[in-house]
Amino acid sequence: MAAANDKTLWNEANKQLWREQGRMLTVLGHRLFVRDDGAADQPTILLIHGFPTSSWDWQGLWEGLRPDYRLITLDMLGFGFSDKPKRRDYSIHLQADLVEAVLSELGVQRYHVLAHDYGDTVAQELLARQQEGGVGQWLSGCFLNGGLFPETHRALLTQKLLLSPIGPLLNRLSGFAQFRKNFSRVFGPDTQPSDTELNAFWSLINENDGKHIFHNLITYMRDRKQHRQRWLEPLQRAELPLALINGSVDPVSGDHMVQRYQQLECRLDFLARLPRIGHYPQVEAPNEVLTAYKNFLATVSAED
């Protein structure tokens, strides 16, 4: 596989290799794609992907972290290679249930969490459960670009329309051209995705006829508003190290989200701003994210 700073990682061949190196795991009645690399005695990192992509987003960090950590990731329900049932209730709580079930199945007790986008919200629910005695013990949490606070999440027009009553119709009419436009808009000016990358991401979204459920998955935006306080307080009261690695020019959750995080006095032990990077830092600048995340983990280890 290519080096971690090579953005050409995201192609059809590497997508298939990623699939071959994982496995399907059935939890709570659903088949989920899971990748679990490393030894049980290594420190563990749980990586949680965003919308509308999959665990494949993490491949640029994988080889750089793998020598020192056991790495666990999954395609959440409705994403990637996992089951994609036609249902309107793709709640954040359901996704958190499934993540906890995977951790229990794999026997994971202590772990770091690295999350992005939609995965940030799932991680917030998991962090809230930590403070209620949830599955295992977090060692640290790190959030890439995501809608941690509904008031700072600048949803694209397409996202708003998918959530509206015309969402099913829009979903049927939308295709690759619309995806290409919207996906590219949230990347940085110097790190725009190539046609090869766009086609690989699009094909993965369409695994198991996946595009048909976009308007169902997007209901997470309502969850964020409904559960804002539940998901804010754990960030403010956290008793474990928390970090932000943020692509500053992201129009959806860039530097304005970091500023709000600080205004709300959420715990922040480490901050890395990536000035020319957009919404997908682990895809746009994987080497920079890897360096920042390793630096954060080093501070966590120093505290142990």
N, C-alpha and C positions, 0 to 999 in steps of 0.2 A: 504494500500500500504506500501511497505517496507520503512525503513528509508533511508534518502538521501545518506548516505555513503555506502549503500548496492549495490554492482555492479550486484547483481542477479536480479535487477529490470527488466532487459531486457529479458523478456520471453513472451511466447505466451499469457498467461493469462493477463498479464499487458498490452500487446499490444491491446487486445480486450477491456479491461477496458478503456484505453485511447480513443479508438474509441467511446465507449458509452458515454463518458463524453464531447465529442465535437459534432459538427453538420455540415451539408453541407450548404454552402452559395453560391449563384450564383451571380457572379460579372463579368462584361464584357463578358458575354456569356459562362463562364466556372464555373463548380461546384468545389468549393474548400472546403477541410476539415478545419474547424476553431475551435479552442478552446478559449473560453473567460470566464475566471473565476474571479469573484470579483465584487465589487460595483463601480458604475460610479464616486463616490466621492473619491475613493482611487487613489493614484499615479499609473500610468500605465506603464508597461514594455511590449514592443513588442519584441518577441523572434523570430529570423529568422534562420532557420536550414541550413544545408549544403548538399553537394552532396556525395553519392547518397541516403541519408537517408531521414529523415522527421522530423516533429515537435516532434515526440516521443523521439528524442534525449534529450529533455529538461525535461523529467519526473523526473530525479534525483534532479533537482533544484526546482521543482514545489511546493512541500509541504513546503519547507523552505522559499520560497518567498511569498507564497499565503496569509498568515495572514496580511501582510502589504501592499500588492500591488494587483492591478488588472492586471492579466496576460493574454496576447493575443498572440497566435501563430497560424500558419497556415501551411498546407502542400502546398508548392508552386506548380504551374502547372507542371505536370509530375512527382510528388513525392507523396509518401505515399498513402493516401486514396483519393487524389484529382484526377480530370480528367487527363488522360494521352494520349492526341491526338497524332497521328503520324504526326509530323511536324518537319521540320529542323530549324525553326526560334524560338527556345526557347531562346530568347535574354534576357539579364539582364534588359534591359529597359522594356520589356514586364512584367517580374516578378515584377519590381518596380511599374509599372502601377497597377498590380493586388493587391499588398500590399497596395498601397494608396487607391484603391477602397474599400478594406476590412475595412481600418481605417475609411473611410468616411461613409460606411454602418453602422459601429458600433458607430459612433458619437464621435470618439476619437480626442481630440484637442491637448493635451500635453502628451508627453510620453518619457520614456527612451528606448534605443535600445540596445539589447544584441544579437550579431550575431556570426555565426561560418562558416568558409570555404566558400562555394558558397554564403552563406548568408552574409558574409563580403562584397562581391562584390555588392550584391543587396543593402546592407546598404550604401556602398560608393556612389552608384547612388542616393539613397534617400537623402544622406547628401548633394550631389551636388545640388539637387533640393531644399533642405532647403534654400540654399543660393540664390536660384532663386524664393523663395516664394512658396515652395511646400506645401503639405497637412500637416496641424497641425504644432506643434512646438516640436522639439527635446529638451529634458532636459539634456541628456547625451548620449554618445555612448560607448559601450564596445565591443571589438573584441577578440574572441577566435582565435585559429589557422586558418589561411586562407591565400589565395594568394593576399594580399593587393597590391603587386607589382609584375608584371609579371616576372621581372628579378630575383626574389628570389623564385618563385614558381617552385619547383623541381618535375615536373609531373612524375608519374609512367609511365613505358613503355606502360602499357596497356592503360592509358589515351591518350598517344600520338598516339597509333595505332587506337584507337576509333575515333580520330579526322581525321585520314587519309582516303584516298579512300577505304581502306579495312575495315573501321569501321563497316559497316553493316554486312559483313561476319563474322568478329571477334565476333560481338555481338551475332549472331546466334549460333556460336560454343561454346561460353563461358557459363559456368554453375556455380553451387554452388562451385565446387572445386577451380575454378579460383577466384571467389569472396572471398572465405575463405582465400586464399593465399594473395591476394592484401589487403584486409581489415585488416588482422592481421599484415601485414608488417608495417603499420603506427601507431600501438599501441606501448606503452612503454614496456620494457622488463619484468616488474613486473605486468603489467595490461592487458595481452593478453586476448582477448575475448574467452569465453567458447563456446562449441558446442551449448548450449542452446541459448546463445546470438546471435551467428552467424545465427542459423536457424530462430530466430525471426526477425532479421534484413532482412534476405534474403526473407522471406515470405512477409514482408511489401513492399520491393522493387518490388516484383512480383504481388502485388495487381493491379487489372485492366490491367493485362498483361504488367506490367511496364518495364520489362527488355528489351523489344523490342526497347525502345527509348533511351538507354544509349548513342548511337552514335549521337543522336540528342541533348541531354542535354549537352554533353561535349563541344559543340560549345562556351560555356562561356569562354573557354581559349582564343579564338580569340578575344572575346569582351574585355578581360582584356588588350590585347596588343593594340587594336584599340583605346580604351578610357583611356589609362594610365594617361594622363595628366589631363583629366577631373576628374578622380577619385583620383588623388594624391592631387591636389590643395585644395580641401575641408578639407583634413586632416591637411594640413599646415596652412590654414587660419581659422580653426574652432574657433568659438566664444563660444563654449560650452565644458564642460569637456569630455575628451576622455581617455579611458583606454585600456590596453592590459592584457589579462590573457592567458599565453602561455605555452603549453607543450613543454619543451625545446628539447626533443629528437625526436620530430616529424621530419622524413626525408623530408617531403614535405614543411612545413612552420613553422619550429621550431625556435630555438634561432637565426638562421641566418636572419630570417625575422624581429625579434625584433631589431637586430643590424641595418638592413637597414632602418627600421622605424626611428630610432634615427639619422642615418646619413642624412636622408632626412629632418630632423628637423620638423617632424610632431608633432602636439600638443600631449603631453602625460602628463596627470595629475596623472595617477596611473599605476603601472606596477607590475604584479605578475608573476614570473617565477616558473614553476612547474618542477623541475629538472629531474624526472624520468618518466614523463608523455609524451605521444605521441600526435597524431593529434586530438583525441577526448577527451579532458579533461573533458567535462561534462558527459561523459560516463565512462571514466577510473577513475576519481577522483572527483565525483560530490560534495562531502562534502568540499573539498579544494577549488573548484571553487565557491561554494556557499559562503564560508567564505570570499574569496577574493572579490567577487562581492558585498557582503553586505558592506564590508569595503569601497569599492569605492563609493557606493551609499551614505554612511554616510558622505563622504567628499563633495559630491554634495549637500546633504541636508544642510550641515553646511554653504555652500556658499549662499543658498537661503535667 
